[in-house]
Amino acid sequence: MTVLAHQTDTLTRDALAVLQPGFEGTTAPAWLLRRVGEGLTAVGLFGRNITSPEQLAALTAQLRAERDDVLVAIDEEGGDVTRLEVRGGSSFPGNLALGAVDDTGLTRDVARELGRRLAECGVNLNWAPSADVNSNPDNPVIGVRSFGADTHLAARHTAAYVEGLQAAGVAACTKHFPGHGDTSVDSHHALPRIDVDLDTLQARELIPFKAAIEAGTKAVMSAHILVPALDPTRPATLSPQILTGLLRKELGYEGLIVTDGMEMNAIAGTYGIERGSVLAIAAGADAICVGGGLADEATVLRLRDALVAAVREGTLPEERLADAAARVRELAAWTLRARPDARPEGSRASGIGLTAARRALAVTGSPQPLSAPYVATLTPVANIAVGDETPWGVADELAALVPATTSGRYPEGARAADILAAAGDRTVVAVVRDAHRHPWMTEALDALVAARPDTVVVEMGLPMAAPRGAVYIATHGASRVCGRAAAEVIAGA
């Protein structure tokens, strides 16, 4: 082999190594297996790839037949954002519920059990936890994915989550650096901006990430957000000042830096995914997450070739690409060495999700068992991170406890009169999600409570500032177990 051919082969393998692509289907396509054999070191899984734990285990075994240390990544936060249980809802409450309980031992145990289930299916990298401090309650994309609005609470639970997940042999990926909590725009749609000074960033956004680094997080995910106090021109994912200057040098982080999805409009709509990927690696990122919306071989080849061309043109130093690829391979090697902790005796872990969801409930009023309730679920449009395919609410869980339950779902534009007409003389259970962010929902809820003071209100997003209804239940999340815990209170179970 000539020197040029060897260099080309090395460049190609390094360019493949830094990609974390997705794909369509529930088995690995031939093109993906071929690229894994050629040097692709990581694959990202989404809800479309999963139907059951058994199917997922078979899929990851397919990938490992090509490369035993392949990184199989997933966005499994538990709570509202689940891929493992995308069609039925998560068996675990999300971060806000865990923050509401504020028991770091519980958070660690929940994360360890979630990690154990992922590891059993062959998943070894989880794009979680969210370390964002939800300082802006109108944030359209973080919300219940955060442990809360208190910086130090978020920090201690982020550290506990990282420790629990990695105790199961699954690498944690703490996100979204340097903090996505004070945004009012969803980066899936546009480029958010955080206009705060350096002192605020240091005292608020960065503390949970420092805690994650101290806890040994194996990966950190960058945010597609503009933070002018750190870099006035480029979003964090593409910023040398933020990824290399702040995260690497100032905070001393030595693990893998992963980008958020490059097909998100904050990057794709401003820089394009090819140029964005080159700029991200040059800025200090080590792995390019792509595949939530772009999931084909052509995308992988476009990004591979863009990285190789950038090295040849001198716009991306060859040493930087090689360093990024080496960090990916180092994490892949760690997954082979990781020794998961044993499952707790007595299998406390088996029901820990429901236990945590019950502890997270906040109930105002005096619940009385309802014999034939009408559940009205007011449904906002789900953000892309959560997705609209995962069911949520209390109707199904309550019907399992109270068979005479009836229900209806009400999209934007629904009025209290519509709900009252359907309910008849039944007691109404009004289920909402982040009512404070949706004026139509608040208006319908207020009119409903005024007409029927005995209405039970269940808020499955951020808790209301002023509880409504004869009974008010805040679940701090919309996972299946949060719905079950609320249904138990309504049913008097």
ChimeraX attribute file (.defattr): number of C-alpha atoms within 10 A of each C-alpha:
attribute: neighborCount
match mode: 1-to-1
recipient: residues
	/A:1	6
	/A:2	7
	/A:3	8
	/A:4	9
	/A:5	10
	/A:6	11
	/A:7	12
	/A:8	14
	/A:9	14
	/A:10	15
	/A:11	23
	/A:12	18
	/A:13	22
	/A:14	26
	/A:15	27
	/A:16	28
	/A:17	29
	/A:18	32
	/A:19	28
	/A:20	24
	/A:21	27
	/A:22	27
	/A:23	24
	/A:24	17
	/A:25	14
	/A:26	18
	/A:27	16
	/A:28	17
	/A:29	15
	/A:30	10
	/A:31	13
	/A:32	20
	/A:33	17
	/A:34	12
	/A:35	18
	/A:36	22
	/A:37	15
	/A:38	16
	/A:39	21
	/A:40	27
	/A:41	28
	/A:42	27
	/A:43	24
	/A:44	24
	/A:45	25
	/A:46	22
	/A:47	21
	/A:48	16
	/A:49	20
	/A:50	21
	/A:51	15
	/A:52	15
	/A:53	16
	/A:54	11
	/A:55	15
	/A:56	22
	/A:57	17
	/A:58	17
	/A:59	19
	/A:60	22
	/A:61	16
	/A:62	16
	/A:63	24
	/A:64	17
	/A:65	13
	/A:66	16
	/A:67	18
	/A:68	16
	/A:69	21
	/A:70	27
	/A:71	28
	/A:72	22
	/A:73	26
	/A:74	22
	/A:75	20
	/A:76	25
	/A:77	24
	/A:78	25
	/A:79	28
	/A:80	29
	/A:81	24
	/A:82	26
	/A:83	25
	/A:84	28
	/A:85	21
	/A:86	23
	/A:87	17
	/A:88	15
	/A:89	26
	/A:90	27
	/A:91	23
	/A:92	30
	/A:93	34
	/A:94	31
	/A:95	29
	/A:96	25
	/A:97	30
	/A:98	30
	/A:99	24
	/A:100	19
	/A:101	20
	/A:102	18
	/A:103	15
	/A:104	18
	/A:105	13
	/A:106	20
	/A:107	30
	/A:108	23
	/A:109	23
	/A:110	28
	/A:111	28
	/A:112	28
	/A:113	25
	/A:114	24
	/A:115	28
	/A:116	26
	/A:117	16
	/A:118	25
	/A:119	19
	/A:120	14
	/A:121	20
	/A:122	22
	/A:123	26
	/A:124	30
	/A:125	30
	/A:126	24
	/A:127	22
	/A:128	26
	/A:129	31
	/A:130	28
	/A:131	37
	/A:132	32
	/A:133	28
	/A:134	26
	/A:135	20
	/A:136	15
	/A:137	20
	/A:138	19
	/A:139	18
	/A:140	17
	/A:141	21
	/A:142	26
	/A:143	25
	/A:144	28
	/A:145	30
	/A:146	27
	/A:147	31
	/A:148	28
	/A:149	20
	/A:150	14
	/A:151	20
	/A:152	16
	/A:153	18
	/A:154	30
	/A:155	25
	/A:156	22
	/A:157	29
	/A:158	34
	/A:159	26
	/A:160	24
	/A:161	33
	/A:162	29
	/A:163	23
	/A:164	26
	/A:165	32
	/A:166	28
	/A:167	22
	/A:168	25
	/A:169	24
	/A:170	31
	/A:171	29
	/A:172	28
	/A:173	28
	/A:174	29
	/A:175	27
	/A:176	28
	/A:177	28
	/A:178	30
	/A:179	27
	/A:180	32
	/A:181	28
	/A:182	22
	/A:183	24
	/A:184	17
	/A:185	19
	/A:186	22
	/A:187	23
	/A:188	22
	/A:189	15
	/A:190	17
	/A:191	19
	/A:192	21
	/A:193	19
	/A:194	18
	/A:195	14
	/A:196	13
	/A:197	12
	/A:198	14
	/A:199	10
	/A:200	12
	/A:201	18
	/A:202	12
	/A:203	12
	/A:204	21
	/A:205	27
	/A:206	22
	/A:207	22
	/A:208	29
	/A:209	28
	/A:210	21
	/A:211	21
	/A:212	29
	/A:213	23
	/A:214	14
	/A:215	17
	/A:216	18
	/A:217	27
	/A:218	22
	/A:219	28
	/A:220	31
	/A:221	27
	/A:222	29
	/A:223	23
	/A:224	31
	/A:225	27
	/A:226	25
	/A:227	24
	/A:228	17
	/A:229	14
	/A:230	20
	/A:231	15
	/A:232	11
	/A:233	11
	/A:234	18
	/A:235	24
	/A:236	26
	/A:237	32
	/A:238	30
	/A:239	26
	/A:240	22
	/A:241	17
	/A:242	24
	/A:243	25
	/A:244	19
	/A:245	16
	/A:246	17
	/A:247	24
	/A:248	17
	/A:249	13
	/A:250	11
	/A:251	15
	/A:252	14
	/A:253	23
	/A:254	16
	/A:255	19
	/A:256	24
	/A:257	31
	/A:258	31
	/A:259	28
	/A:260	24
	/A:261	26
	/A:262	27
	/A:263	20
	/A:264	24
	/A:265	19
	/A:266	24
	/A:267	27
	/A:268	19
	/A:269	15
	/A:270	13
	/A:271	15
	/A:272	15
	/A:273	24
	/A:274	20
	/A:275	17
	/A:276	21
	/A:277	29
	/A:278	24
	/A:279	22
	/A:280	27
	/A:281	29
	/A:282	24
	/A:283	21
	/A:284	26
	/A:285	29
	/A:286	27
	/A:287	29
	/A:288	29
	/A:289	23
	/A:290	26
	/A:291	23
	/A:292	21
	/A:293	14
	/A:294	18
	/A:295	16
	/A:296	16
	/A:297	16
	/A:298	11
	/A:299	17
	/A:300	23
	/A:301	14
	/A:302	12
	/A:303	24
	/A:304	24
	/A:305	17
	/A:306	19
	/A:307	29
	/A:308	22
	/A:309	15
	/A:310	18
	/A:311	19
	/A:312	14
	/A:313	10
	/A:314	9
	/A:315	13
	/A:316	19
	/A:317	14
	/A:318	17
	/A:319	10
	/A:320	17
	/A:321	26
	/A:322	19
	/A:323	17
	/A:324	24
	/A:325	26
	/A:326	17
	/A:327	20
	/A:328	27
	/A:329	21
	/A:330	14
	/A:331	22
	/A:332	21
	/A:333	15
	/A:334	17
	/A:335	21
	/A:336	13
	/A:337	11
	/A:338	15
	/A:339	13
	/A:340	16
	/A:341	13
	/A:342	9
	/A:343	15
	/A:344	12
	/A:345	7
	/A:346	7
	/A:347	9
	/A:348	12
	/A:349	17
	/A:350	14
	/A:351	14
	/A:352	20
	/A:353	28
	/A:354	19
	/A:355	19
	/A:356	24
	/A:357	29
	/A:358	22
	/A:359	16
	/A:360	23
	/A:361	20
	/A:362	16
	/A:363	17
	/A:364	15
	/A:365	13
	/A:366	10
	/A:367	16
	/A:368	11
	/A:369	14
	/A:370	19
	/A:371	15
	/A:372	17
	/A:373	26
	/A:374	24
	/A:375	28
	/A:376	26
	/A:377	22
	/A:378	25
	/A:379	19
	/A:380	18
	/A:381	9
	/A:382	14
	/A:383	14
	/A:384	15
	/A:385	16
	/A:386	18
	/A:387	16
	/A:388	14
	/A:389	13
	/A:390	21
	/A:391	17
	/A:392	25
	/A:393	31
	/A:394	29
	/A:395	24
	/A:396	20
	/A:397	22
	/A:398	26
	/A:399	18
	/A:400	13
	/A:401	17
	/A:402	22
	/A:403	13
	/A:404	13
	/A:405	19
	/A:406	19
	/A:407	20
	/A:408	13
	/A:409	14
	/A:410	17
	/A:411	13
	/A:412	14
	/A:413	11
	/A:414	16
	/A:415	18
	/A:416	20
	/A:417	13
	/A:418	13
	/A:419	24
	/A:420	18
	/A:421	9
	/A:422	15
	/A:423	19
	/A:424	10
	/A:425	12
	/A:426	17
	/A:427	19
	/A:428	28
	/A:429	25
	/A:430	25
	/A:431	26
	/A:432	25
	/A:433	26
	/A:434	23
	/A:435	23
	/A:436	17
	/A:437	16
	/A:438	14
	/A:439	12
	/A:440	17
	/A:441	24
	/A:442	16
	/A:443	15
	/A:444	22
	/A:445	24
	/A:446	14
	/A:447	14
	/A:448	22
	/A:449	19
	/A:450	14
	/A:451	13
	/A:452	17
	/A:453	15
	/A:454	15
	/A:455	23
	/A:456	23
	/A:457	25
	/A:458	29
	/A:459	25
	/A:460	27
	/A:461	23
	/A:462	23
	/A:463	22
	/A:464	15
	/A:465	7
	/A:466	6
	/A:467	17
	/A:468	21
	/A:469	23
	/A:470	16
	/A:471	20
	/A:472	24
	/A:473	27
	/A:474	24
	/A:475	31
	/A:476	33
	/A:477	33
	/A:478	28
	/A:479	30
	/A:480	27
	/A:481	29
	/A:482	36
	/A:483	27
	/A:484	25
	/A:485	24
	/A:486	26
	/A:487	24
	/A:488	17
	/A:489	19
	/A:490	24
	/A:491	20
	/A:492	14
	/A:493	10
